Amino acid sequence: MAEIPRIRFSHVGFHVHDIEAMLAFYTELLGFEVTDRGKLPLPGEPQIVFLSADPDEHHQIALVEGRRDAGIQGGVLNQISFHVKNLAELRAVKVAAEKAGVTQFLPITHGRGWSLYFPDPEGNGIECFVDTPWHVRQPVVEPLDLSLSDDEILSQTESTYKDTPDFQPMESWKQALTERLAARWGQE
């Protein structure tokens, strides 16, 4: 078995029929906060909404409109996402997946995270990712070159997104979400 770093479950994405009804359910009933929303740069430009009840996680749930009943990107599950500690671990996941026979990979930068997407044996989407030091308003989907050094990826990411709306250190964003969640739950 190939060596793989210890991964931590992070979030799940759902394809939905009625994004506003699902949004109301998760925010009003279960107390999640909207952390970002926008249109994905994919055919049909589906809307995506990111939700979290944990200031350490930009999103625990992603709702993606345009649910279909079958086919690739069909059904309910969009992806299962796992957090790794650093870019070296992300590269190690790719090596381990290649040794396990995976041949399709999609390395992406989201500005606030560097991700590697690939299918499990039954075609379910898997994302392994590492956080960047910054919050970048989502959705952002740009290619990521994992053959670059860590310093090159860090520098490239910062220079690409530093002038975008809401760009800020991750800790500042987490503090603001902590305050919003505390207000929602009546805590200080």
Order of alpha helices (4+ residues) and beta strands (2+ residues): beta-alpha-beta-beta-beta-beta-alpha-beta-beta-beta-beta-beta-alpha-beta-alpha
